Amino acid sequence: MFIGHFAVGFAAKRVAPRVSLATLFVAAQLADLLWPVLVAVGLEQVRIDPGNTAITPLDFVSYPYSHSLVLLCVWGVLLSVVVGADPRVRPGADTQVGAYVVFALVVSHWFLDFFTHRPDMPLYPGGPKLGLGLWNYPAATVLIEFAMFGTGLWIYLGETRARDTKGRWGLWTLAAFLAVVYVANISGPAPPSVTAIWISGIAGGLVLLVWSWWVDRHRDVILASKNRG
């Protein structure tokens, strides 16, 4: 799953309005932000295997530290502690709510991937691997992901309003970019090498996080959302 993870990041703005969109994206995509780094240093392995599933040519040989359920719970706790200590998330219950939401987003990555991946999602390092294999059904995969993405974006639009032109067009270009990258990933050729995979993963992750932070800086949370906290 790709844009489905960003979808839950967008949607989480409803329950954690004071948390930056970039932080929500980091939480939802933490597994995929850690993964290319761990592949680069040799702690996790992937190989290029066209036909592995109908959606992706990648065989996720081993990723127990970035994608196992138990380790994602650990990363979720650590990230939620960082968010809970951020004074910008205050006052009152916003701090606690923001921390809970961040934890839930981190762990949600495993459950969303469980539906899409073949049985390669580990419960814990060295443990059993699960997966329902939605990626073997391209039409259903694309329909579900775009439905999630549209819903998440709609929720974010309902919780924020553009402060200026940058906030308006920045958001729409970000959404369009994510959609285009998704289509390119599932319809384009296999990557040329594992090195290209982790380089593009790290670079793309950094670009998207800076972009989402910038967009959110140019949008205001609607007053009704603030009062819900």
Stockholm file with secondary structure:
# STOCKHOLM 1.0

chainA/1-229         MFIGHFAVGFAAKRVAPRVSLATLFVAAQLADLLWPVLVAVGLEQVRIDPGNTAITPLDFVSYPYSHSLVLLCVWGVLLSVVVGADPRVRPGADTQVGAYVVFALVVSHWFLDFFTHRPDMPLYPGGPKLGLGLWNYPAATVLIEFAMFGTGLWIYLGETRARDTKGRWGLWTLAAFLAVVYVANISGPAPPSVTAIWISGIAGGLVLLVWSWWVDRHRDVILASKNRG
#=GR chainA/1-229 SS CCHHHHHHHHHGGGTCTTSCHHHHHHHHTHHHHHHHHHHHTTSSEEEECTTSSSSCCEEEEECHHHHCHHHHHHHHHHHHHHHHTCGGGCSTTHHHHHHHHHHHHHHHHHHHHHHHSCSCEESSTTSCEECCCGGGCHHHHHHHHHHHHHHHHHHHHHHEEESSHHHHHHHHHHHHHHHHHHHHHHHSCCCSCHHHHHHHHHHHHHHHHHHHHHHHHTEEECHHHHHHC
#=GC SS_cons         CCHHHHHHHHHGGGTCTTSCHHHHHHHHTHHHHHHHHHHHTTSSEEEECTTSSSSCCEEEEECHHHHCHHHHHHHHHHHHHHHHTCGGGCSTTHHHHHHHHHHHHHHHHHHHHHHHSCSCEESSTTSCEECCCGGGCHHHHHHHHHHHHHHHHHHHHHHEEESSHHHHHHHHHHHHHHHHHHHHHHHSCCCSCHHHHHHHHHHHHHHHHHHHHHHHHTEEECHHHHHHC
//
